[in-house]
Amino acid sequence: MHEAVHGMTLVVLLVQHGQAFEAVINAVLDAGIADATVVESQSLASIMSKDMPIFAGLAALLPQSIGSRAIFALCPAAKASTLIGYLREIPKDDRPIAAAFPVEHFLGFDS
């Protein structure tokens, strides 16, 4: 098992549909992160209004979203920092929600 001394980071990006997805992918690749996972997702309000009609009234109070893509990448901390810098260059309205978390242990990934 690898330890945190390797400085690995889990990067999570949430890109709303309509935002500059291509610019975000380019930033990921420019940061040297080639192995990432992209997952199509939907908002809680969308799920509540479609699949849980009992909560439709509550869902109407939540911000509407047409869905998003979540990008997950395990990478060295230096690449995560570079990526965050590139994401800051994207116009604010097109910028994804981004978070980076230090990883203490991981399996199945040789860096």
Residue pairs with C-beta under 8 A, 6 or more apart in sequence:
1 105
1 106
1 107
2 8
2 105
2 106
2 107
2 109
2 111
3 104
3 105
4 102
4 103
4 104
4 105
6 76
6 111
7 76
7 77
7 78
7 102
8 74
8 75
8 76
8 77
8 102
8 103
8 106
8 109
8 111
9 74
9 75
9 76
9 77
9 79
9 80
9 100
9 101
9 102
9 103
10 72
10 73
10 74
10 100
10 101
10 103
11 33
11 36
11 71
11 72
11 73
11 74
11 75
11 80
11 83
11 98
11 99
11 100
12 70
12 71
12 72
12 98
12 99
12 100
12 101
13 24
13 28
13 70
13 71
13 73
13 87
13 96
13 97
13 98
14 41
14 68
14 69
14 70
14 71
14 96
14 97
14 98
15 21
15 24
15 68
15 69
15 70
15 71
15 96
16 65
16 66
16 67
16 68
16 96
17 65
17 66
17 67
17 68
17 69
18 66
19 93
19 94
19 95
19 96
20 90
20 91
20 94
21 69
23 90
23 94
24 71
24 87
24 90
24 96
27 83
27 86
27 87
27 89
27 90
28 36
28 71
28 73
28 83
30 86
31 75
31 79
31 80
31 82
31 83
31 86
32 75
32 79
32 82
33 73
33 75
33 79
33 83
35 73
35 74
35 75
36 71
36 72
36 73
37 71
37 72
37 73
38 69
38 70
38 71
39 69
39 70
39 71
39 72
40 67
40 69
41 67
41 68
41 69
41 70
42 65
42 67
42 68
43 62
43 63
43 64
43 65
43 67
43 68
44 59
44 62
45 59
45 62
45 63
45 64
45 65
46 59
46 64
46 65
46 66
46 67
48 55
48 56
48 58
48 59
48 62
49 55
49 56
49 59
49 60
71 96
73 80
74 103
74 106
74 109
75 83
76 111
77 100
77 102
80 100
81 100
83 98
84 98
84 100
87 95
87 96
87 98
88 95
90 96
